[in-house]
Amino acid sequence: MKKLLVIMMALIAMIGCGVSALAAGTYTVKEGDVLWKIAKNHDVTIKNLVKWNNIKNPNKIHSGTTLIVSQSEVELKSGKNEITYTNEGEKIAAFVFLPENYQVGVKYPAVVISPPASGVKEQTAGLYAEKLSKEGFITLAFDPRGWGESEGHKSLFDPYKIARDAKQGINYIASLEQVDSKNIFHLGICMGAGIAAYESVYDPRVNALAMVSPYIDLPETYLALLGSEGIRDALFPAISAAEKYYSTGEDSYRKMVPETEEEIAVATPVGIGMRDYYLSGQPGNVPTWRNEQSLIGLPIMLDFSIFDHMEMFEALPIFVAYGEKAVSKSGPISFVEKNKGEMEVMIREDAGHFDLYWRPEHVDPIVNNMIEFFNKHMN
């Protein structure tokens, strides 16, 4: 018993060290203060200080003025709210959606949504967040660090880092007085499904997990395709990029979505499918999205696999939805076969991987079934 207590205290200490405290409260302007310095000292952006305090001229603030310096002091409203929170010293941009019939004093269940690789809050994550909020949930969709409007290493896809961003998002939303902290859920989409699964299975606050269009077997796929030696050879550009970044601070990128005939010829089926969601004229082509990925992140991406944690999933209720025609369906099929825990599986007929990102005929029934599943696991 004593040994178990020591282990638990050590784990708590490690968790505490990994979480950056949220800025809180208000600040009274002193003589000589400037807005950028106040923003830096309180881990918020100048843009948010201006917005929260209705500042007309950011270059002119008056001594004695009391400024709101924390989102927790800002009144959230029904519908979409633009917020930021901080993780490991870097700011994360997010949307928080409150139900349309939100009432002050009532606590609501919450869902945090982890987006696809390269995804931003204005795309499918935000769509699911908005739809779930209309059914009585408070939801959070975020830009992982390095993507969209968040700070961090630009366009570096690091699943472990994004999982920490999601966990900090749960820390943030659990702190809201409007949220019932005993009823928190996590939804992940595409590669975000694996990230949400990894975060949730080691986070006992998460009552249940939802995975939509999971793309979760990329490492296994590449290993079967190239073999261990082939993967090592394929990673030389990533290692060269890391050396270049170390020496010069200059990063190297590849396109997430193939555009030219040459790029299409060597792209994966999922990469080719991304063209119909992300490129110009498509529903996912929003101003904050960038068609690039830092090469430095490739080894990390190939290292991350939720199949390394299968025994843990026995304790986590999971809802899975994927398309019958999805090029990524081998991942969820394998996961469902191997998982011994409670699961509900929804297969959408005549649907591809990206159809579940935005098409109402698929998104709406998935949301309905997901809510029913979440409701079964309310405390």
Secondary structure, 3 states (H helix, E strand, C coil): CHHHHHHHHHHHHHHHHCCCCCCCCEEECCCCCCHHHHHHHCCCCHHHHHHHHCCCCCCCCCCCCEEECCHHHCCCCCEEEEEEEEECCEEEEEEEEECCCCCCCCCEEEEEEECCCCCCCCCHHHHHHHHHHCCCCEEEEECCCCCCCCCCCCCCCCHHHHHHHHHHHHHHHHHCCCEEEEEEEEEEECHHHHHHHHHHHCCCCEEEEEEECCCCCHHHHHHHHHHHHHHHHHCHHHHHHHHHHHHHCCCCEECCCCCCHHHHHCCCHHHHHHHHHHCCCCCCCCCCCCCCEEHHHHHHHHHCCHHHHHHHHHHCCEEEEEECCCCCCHHHHHHHHHCCCCEEEEEECCCCCCHHHHCHHHHHHHHHHHHHHHHHCCC
